Amino acid sequence: MNSRSTFQRTSAIAPPAPEKKAKRRIPAFWVRQFHTWHWMSSAICLIGMILFAVTGITLNHAGAIEAEPVIVTEELALPDSLLGTLERVPEGADATTPVPDALARWLEGELDAGLAGRAPEWTESELYIALPRPGGDGWVAIDRVSGDVLFESTDRGWIAYFNDLHKGRDSGTAWSWFIDIFAAACVVFSVTGLLLLQLHAKNRPSTWPIVGAGVVIPALLLIFLVH
């Protein structure tokens, strides 16, 4: 028997090679979803993240950024007809008692001050309305007996304006909703980014060390250096 026949018989009875286990892969549908949600959330977050990042720096160095507030004061006298509307406000009025419409329109026209949503403070002798806003402050006080009006407005500049937007200070319901939606989009952006990191981590060995550093560094700062 020649060697060729022996090799053929041996090959015929040799056990089959063990099959390699199939790697579990994330379905292509979900990969596409991760990419789609990641870029959509990044588009929604773009301007907000730039704004909040820049104002995070300005807030962190607020003491080193000097600003000269501009204060404007005005003194006026109510027309007799409007003074009568104040006299008709019942005793015991509180913050739930609105400013009479005619008086509110006159104040907004004369002082360029928005009174919508403002809670007035009533006393027997005075009506006081606080006018806080992003980047500034203000108030108007009206003597209910003489009709004298004193108005003061403080403007602390554009940096203070954007800092107050960062904090949501006196910025209204619409901006509060924007912050909530922006925060939710940031969560989606971060989570989908983490999932995409996991998908590509095999070909990028530095992925998890960098992610770990992003967790460990803030934790160490909080534990050892923040008091």
ZAMARGU-4260 file (C-alpha; in steps of 0.2 Angstrom, whole numbers, plus 5000, padded with zeros to 4 digits):
<rodrens>
0) 5000/5000/5000 | 5007/5016/4995 | 5009/5032/5006 | 4996/5041/4997 | 4982/5028/5001
5) 4987/5028/5019 | 4985/5047/5020 | 4968/5047/5012 | 4962/5034/5024 | 4969/5043/5039
10) 4961/5060/5033 | 4944/5051/5031 | 4943/5046/5049 | 4951/5061/5057 | 4939/5070/5069
15) 4932/5086/5063 | 4940/5103/5069 | 4931/5111/5083 | 4919/5125/5077 | 4923/5142/5083
20) 4910/5150/5094 | 4900/5163/5085 | 4903/5180/5093 | 4887/5189/5099 | 4885/5205/5090
25) 4873/5219/5092 | 4860/5219/5078 | 4863/5231/5064 | 4846/5239/5068 | 4852/5244/5085
30) 4869/5250/5079 | 4860/5262/5067 | 4849/5268/5081 | 4864/5272/5092 | 4871/5282/5078
35) 4855/5291/5074 | 4851/5296/5092 | 4868/5301/5096 | 4869/5313/5081 | 4852/5320/5084
40) 4854/5323/5102 | 4871/5331/5099 | 4862/5343/5086 | 4849/5348/5100 | 4863/5350/5113
45) 4876/5359/5102 | 4872/5378/5106 | 4866/5373/5124 | 4882/5364/5128 | 4893/5378/5121
50) 4883/5391/5131 | 4883/5381/5147 | 4902/5377/5145 | 4907/5395/5143 | 4896/5401/5157
55) 4903/5387/5168 | 4920/5395/5166 | 4913/5413/5169 | 4904/5407/5184 | 4919/5398/5191
60) 4929/5414/5189 | 4915/5426/5194 | 4926/5435/5207 | 4940/5439/5194 | 4928/5446/5181
65) 4924/5464/5186 | 4907/5472/5180 | 4901/5489/5183 | 4882/5488/5186 | 4872/5502/5177
70) 4858/5509/5189 | 4844/5519/5182 | 4832/5528/5193 | 4816/5537/5188 | 4803/5546/5198
75) 4785/5549/5191 | 4768/5554/5197 | 4752/5544/5194 | 4738/5552/5185 | 4723/5556/5197
80) 4712/5543/5188 | 4725/5529/5191 | 4727/5535/5209 | 4709/5531/5211 | 4711/5513/5206
85) 4724/5511/5220 | 4712/5518/5232 | 4699/5505/5227 | 4710/5490/5230 | 4702/5482/5246
90) 4711/5481/5262 | 4721/5465/5266 | 4726/5463/5248 | 4741/5451/5245 | 4752/5444/5232
95) 4737/5436/5224 | 4728/5452/5221 | 4733/5458/5204 | 4739/5476/5199 | 4724/5484/5191
100) 4725/5482/5172 | 4725/5501/5168 | 4739/5504/5181 | 4749/5490/5174 | 4747/5496/5156
105) 4753/5514/5161 | 4768/5507/5171 | 4773/5496/5156 | 4772/5511/5144 | 4781/5524/5155
110) 4794/5513/5163 | 4797/5499/5149 | 4795/5486/5163 | 4786/5470/5160 | 4774/5466/5175
115) 4766/5450/5168 | 4768/5436/5181 | 4775/5448/5194 | 4768/5446/5212 | 4764/5463/5220
120) 4766/5467/5238 | 4752/5477/5245 | 4752/5488/5261 | 4741/5501/5267 | 4752/5515/5260
125) 4762/5507/5246 | 4762/5495/5231 | 4779/5487/5228 | 4783/5476/5213 | 4800/5467/5212
130) 4807/5466/5194 | 4821/5453/5194 | 4827/5447/5178 | 4843/5438/5171 | 4858/5449/5171
135) 4849/5463/5181 | 4836/5468/5194 | 4823/5481/5197 | 4808/5487/5207 | 4794/5499/5207
140) 4786/5507/5222 | 4770/5517/5222 | 4764/5528/5236 | 4745/5524/5237 | 4741/5541/5245
145) 4752/5553/5235 | 4754/5544/5219 | 4772/5546/5219 | 4781/5532/5208 | 4799/5527/5211
150) 4807/5515/5199 | 4825/5508/5199 | 4833/5496/5186 | 4850/5488/5188 | 4859/5481/5173
155) 4875/5470/5177 | 4880/5466/5159 | 4880/5452/5147 | 4891/5441/5157 | 4879/5442/5171
160) 4865/5439/5159 | 4872/5423/5152 | 4877/5417/5170 | 4859/5419/5176 | 4853/5409/5161
165) 4865/5395/5166 | 4857/5395/5183 | 4840/5398/5177 | 4838/5413/5188 | 4822/5423/5185
170) 4822/5417/5167 | 4804/5411/5166 | 4794/5395/5163 | 4800/5394/5144 | 4818/5394/5149
175) 4815/5382/5163 | 4807/5370/5150 | 4822/5372/5138 | 4834/5368/5152 | 4825/5352/5156
180) 4824/5347/5137 | 4842/5351/5135 | 4847/5340/5150 | 4837/5326/5144 | 4846/5327/5127
185) 4863/5328/5135 | 4858/5311/5144 | 4854/5303/5128 | 4870/5310/5120 | 4881/5303/5134
190) 4872/5286/5135 | 4872/5283/5116 | 4890/5289/5116 | 4895/5276/5129 | 4886/5262/5119
195) 4896/5267/5103 | 4912/5267/5113 | 4908/5249/5118 | 4905/5245/5100 | 4922/5252/5094
200) 4932/5248/5110 | 4940/5232/5102 | 4949/5242/5089 | 4953/5256/5101 | 4963/5250/5116
205) 4963/5267/5124 | 4944/5268/5126 | 4941/5261/5143 | 4957/5268/5151 | 4951/5286/5145
210) 4933/5282/5151 | 4940/5276/5168 | 4950/5292/5170 | 4935/5302/5167 | 4927/5294/5182
215) 4942/5292/5193 | 4949/5310/5192 | 4933/5319/5197 | 4930/5306/5211 | 4948/5309/5218
220) 4946/5328/5217 | 4929/5326/5227 | 4937/5315/5240 | 4954/5323/5243 | 4953/5341/5237
225) 4935/5347/5239 | 4931/5353/5256
</rodrens>
